[in-house]
Structure formats: structure tokens, C-alpha cells
Amino acid sequence: MPPTAVPEPPGSHPGWPARLGPLRVRDHEVRLRPVRLRDGREWARIRQRDEAYLRPWEPTTHGGWARRNSSFEWPGRWYLLRSSARRGLSLPFAITVDGVLAGHVMVGNIVREPLLSAYVGYWCDSRFARRGITTAAVAMVLDHCFGSVRLHRVEATVRPENVASITVLCKLGFRREGLLLRYLDVDGGWRDHYAYAMTVEERPVGGFAAKLIRDGRAARA
Ligand SMILES: CC(C)(COP(=O)(O)OP(=O)(O)OC[C@H]1O[C@@H](n2cnc3c(N)ncnc32)[C@H](O)[C@@H]1OP(=O)(O)O)[C@@H](O)C(=O)NCCC(=O)NCCS
């Protein structure tokens, strides 16, 4: 049964904090956990190395990529992420692969009744790219969103040029709903984005992780 948009107790933020997984993807163990303060050094190392890989798709960083992705920047960002999660507005997950930080899946802009809606965004360390790791991570997060978090709708926006991200969304069954003109300030300009979405009614039988397993894209760890 889909969740109903009835008023919930004030301050209600079901499903957080949470640890999800593991799923096995090509001999790697993929899990999700809340971002943490001590991720800073590794987060900065990945993001500085992967500037060329990440920057074309991420919101414009005013102040320079190196500075905005330094380990000094992380405590402030982490604090904001933790406070918004504690207020029930977001689910800031770190992806780990075999216990090592490998990216983020962020569920943000959670609006409870009457919408029960949120967006999902993600990035992944280029060393782990094209192995199905982000797809597996987002599948587990969607199961959580439509399960314990009791959302009805999850949205994602993506630049039309971002083939990798569009492939992730399509593998998971997101529907394209339209084109948002000059939607987001990305890589120094206002970029058009496709709007993708799905509602709980579209969840595959047994859930998203179960479908990946049925499709041979993941296994129970
Ligand atoms: C988008 C992103 C998270 C995908 O991560 P990933 O772990 O490589 O994703 P997956 O392996 O689960 O799936 C990617 C799919 O796209 C395909 N793909 C990747 N790059 C591609 C390209 N340039 N052209 C065609 N297909 C591509 C992969 O082959 C894979 O499909 P398959 O499983 O059918 O082979 C990663 O590329 C990334 O961090 N990009 C930069 C940040 C970003 O774009 N974030 C999303 C903003 S909307």
C-alpha cells in the first residue's frame, strides 16, 4: 500500500540515521552509512583528484574547486548535512566499497505531507566507475526511501549530456518527465536538465535491490 499523506508528528524524520546493505557487485561489497566528520581527508583526496570527472555535472563551486573540496571545507559541510538530516530534510549517505569511501548518495529536499517527496543525487570515485556500484547504492537508497522513510515520490535531475547518470536512472526504472530549461548553475552556467521521477507504485516486485539481483547486476553479500 502506498503511504498516505496524513499529518505526522512534528519533528518526525523516519529512517535516519541508517546503514544499508551490503550488496555484492562484481566482487565488491557495497554499503551505505551516514557521512561522518572523519571522512574529510578521503573525501578531499577523491574530489581533488576527480575534479575533471565531477565538475561538469556538479553545482558551480564559487571560490575554486581546490579550496571548496579541501579537507578544511569538509567539517562545515558535514555539520550542515548532519543538521539537515537531524531535522528530517535529507539523508546524506556515504557509499563505501569494501569499507572504503567511494562516493555519496544524497536524498535532499524531503517534504513530508502532503507531498512525501524528495530528490536523489550522487557521485562516485572514478576508480570505481562503470562497475554498477552507484546503481546498487541508489537501489538500496530507493528501497529505504519507499520503506522506512515512507516517501511517495523521488525525483532526479540530470544534464542531457550526462550519459552515465542517465544510464543509472534508466537501469533503476526512473521515468523522464520533461526538460527543465536553465535549471541549475552547473560548471559555470545555467544548464538545462531532464527531470526524472518515480513513485512508490512503480517499485519493482520485492524492491530495487531485489530486481538488480534478479537481473544479475548484484548479489546478496
Ligand atoms: C554518474 C555516476 C555517479 C555513475 O557512477 P557509476 O558507479 O559509474 O555508475 P554505474 O556503473 O552504476 O552505471 C553507469 C552506467 O553508465 C554507463 N556509462 C558510464 N559512462 C558512460 C559513457 N560515457 N557513455 C556511455 N555509457 C556510460 C556504464 O557502462 C554503466 O552502464 P552498464 O551498467 O549498463 O554498463 C558517475 O559517473 C559520476 O560520479 N559522475 C560524475 C558526477 C555525476 O555525474 N553525478 C550525477 C549528477 S546527475
The ligand as an ORCA input file, in Angstrom:
! r2SCAN-3c Opt
* xyz 0 1
  C      27.096      9.220    -12.714
  C      27.996      8.347    -11.850
  C      27.642      8.528    -10.386
  C      27.780      6.882    -12.262
  O      28.542      6.083    -11.399
  P      28.920      4.557    -11.771
  O      29.231      3.873    -10.484
  O      29.921      4.538    -12.845
  O      27.516      4.039    -12.333
  P      27.130      2.544    -12.743
  O      28.363      1.769    -13.080
  O      26.207      2.026    -11.719
  O      26.280      2.809    -14.064
  C      26.800      3.645    -15.083
  C      26.316      3.138    -16.411
  O      26.584      4.120    -17.387
  C      27.430      3.563    -18.383
  N      28.346      4.631    -18.759
  C      29.224      5.273    -17.984
  N      29.862      6.219    -18.690
  C      29.356      6.173    -19.914
  C      29.592      6.898    -21.087
  N      30.481      7.892    -21.122
  N      28.903      6.566    -22.193
  C      28.009      5.568    -22.194
  N      27.711      4.841    -21.071
  C      28.392      5.156    -19.961
  C      28.148      2.403    -17.714
  O      28.603      1.469    -18.653
  C      27.026      1.865    -16.846
  O      26.068      1.118    -17.568
  P      26.056     -0.509    -17.591
  O      25.953     -0.956    -16.163
  O      24.853     -0.834    -18.383
  O      27.363     -0.901    -18.206
  C      29.497      8.693    -12.067
  O      29.787      8.640    -13.445
  C      29.864     10.079    -11.534
  O      30.167     10.234    -10.348
  N      29.836     11.076    -12.423
  C      30.180     12.442    -12.037
  C      29.138     13.057    -11.111
  C      27.738     12.942    -11.670
  O      27.523     12.948    -12.864
  N      26.741     12.834    -10.774
  C      25.353     12.754    -11.176
  C      24.816     14.084    -11.487
  S      23.145     13.962    -12.115
*
